[in-house]
Amino acid sequence: SADGPPRSCDDYWFEWKHCKSIRNLFHHYYVYGERPTCQQWKTDYKNCQEWEKSKSALAKDSLCESERKRVMEKQKHEPVWKLRKSPPVDWHLPLDENKAK
């Protein structure tokens, strides 16, 4: 509903379970050199339930703030490659390895 949480409470639960999975622990450690911090997902899950049950304004604010932080975090990591809208004009020509760069 429009006045409900931004996503279903189950989403936060599944994200928390995924975050704690052995596979994700290994992946996260390999990529970032540290363990993932999963607590926020569990906190968000509790706030989500609180919001749905008692319409708690505090739980609602905490959950919305957490979602905002996630969005900001994602925006900080722009993709390395710019995605093309269409192929280069000369995509069909043979590659000329000796062409002056």
RAWORA-V324067 format. One record per residue. N is the residue number from 1. RES is the residue in three letters. SS is DSSP state (helix for helix, strand for strand, loop for the rest). PSI is psi in degrees with one decimal (999 if undefined). Layout:
BEGIN
n->{N | N}
res->{RES | RES}
ss->{SS | SS}
psi->{PSI | PSI}
END
This chain:
BEGIN
n->{1 | 2 | 3 | 4 | 5 | 6 | 7 | 8 | 9 | 10 | 11 | 12 | 13 | 14 | 15 | 16 | 17 | 18 | 19 | 20 | 21 | 22 | 23 | 24 | 25 | 26 | 27 | 28 | 29 | 30 | 31 | 32 | 33 | 34 | 35 | 36 | 37 | 38 | 39 | 40 | 41 | 42 | 43 | 44 | 45 | 46 | 47 | 48 | 49 | 50 | 51 | 52 | 53 | 54 | 55 | 56 | 57 | 58 | 59 | 60 | 61 | 62 | 63 | 64 | 65 | 66 | 67 | 68 | 69 | 70 | 71 | 72 | 73 | 74 | 75 | 76 | 77 | 78 | 79 | 80 | 81 | 82 | 83 | 84 | 85 | 86 | 87 | 88 | 89 | 90 | 91 | 92 | 93 | 94 | 95 | 96 | 97 | 98 | 99 | 100 | 101}
res->{SER | ALA | ASP | GLY | PRO | PRO | ARG | SER | CYS | ASP | ASP | TYR | TRP | PHE | GLU | TRP | LYS | HIS | CYS | LYS | SER | ILE | ARG | ASN | LEU | PHE | HIS | HIS | TYR | TYR | VAL | TYR | GLY | GLU | ARG | PRO | THR | CYS | GLN | GLN | TRP | LYS | THR | ASP | TYR | LYS | ASN | CYS | GLN | GLU | TRP | GLU | LYS | SER | LYS | SER | ALA | LEU | ALA | LYS | ASP | SER | LEU | CYS | GLU | SER | GLU | ARG | LYS | ARG | VAL | MET | GLU | LYS | GLN | LYS | HIS | GLU | PRO | VAL | TRP | LYS | LEU | ARG | LYS | SER | PRO | PRO | VAL | ASP | TRP | HIS | LEU | PRO | LEU | ASP | GLU | ASN | LYS | ALA | LYS}
ss->{loop | loop | loop | loop | loop | loop | loop | loop | helix | helix | helix | helix | helix | helix | helix | helix | helix | helix | helix | helix | loop | helix | helix | helix | helix | helix | helix | helix | helix | helix | helix | helix | loop | loop | loop | loop | loop | loop | helix | helix | helix | helix | helix | helix | helix | helix | helix | helix | helix | helix | helix | helix | helix | helix | loop | loop | helix | helix | helix | helix | helix | helix | helix | helix | helix | helix | helix | helix | helix | helix | helix | helix | helix | helix | helix | helix | loop | loop | loop | loop | loop | loop | loop | loop | loop | loop | loop | loop | loop | loop | loop | loop | loop | loop | loop | loop | loop | loop | loop | loop | loop}
psi->{162.5 | -32.3 | 13.7 | -179.9 | 155.6 | -26.8 | 168.8 | 148.4 | -32.8 | -35.3 | -46.6 | -38.0 | -47.4 | -38.5 | -40.2 | -45.8 | -42.8 | -45.1 | -39.8 | -7.4 | 148.4 | -43.1 | -45.0 | -36.0 | -47.3 | -48.9 | -49.1 | -42.2 | -40.0 | -44.8 | -45.3 | -9.8 | 17.1 | 163.2 | 147.5 | 149.0 | 113.7 | -12.4 | -36.6 | -37.0 | -40.4 | -41.1 | -44.3 | -38.7 | -46.3 | -43.4 | -37.5 | -47.5 | -41.0 | -44.0 | -46.6 | -41.1 | -55.4 | 4.8 | 34.4 | 122.8 | -35.3 | -47.0 | -41.2 | -48.2 | -43.8 | -44.4 | -43.7 | -39.7 | -42.6 | -42.3 | -41.4 | -43.3 | -40.4 | -42.5 | -45.4 | -42.0 | -43.5 | -40.5 | -24.6 | -28.7 | 80.6 | 149.8 | 146.8 | -41.2 | 139.7 | 130.1 | 134.5 | 149.0 | -28.8 | 165.5 | 159.0 | 153.2 | -40.1 | 28.8 | -25.6 | -11.3 | 151.7 | 148.3 | 132.2 | 99.3 | -27.0 | -1.4 | 137.0 | 133.3 | 999}
END
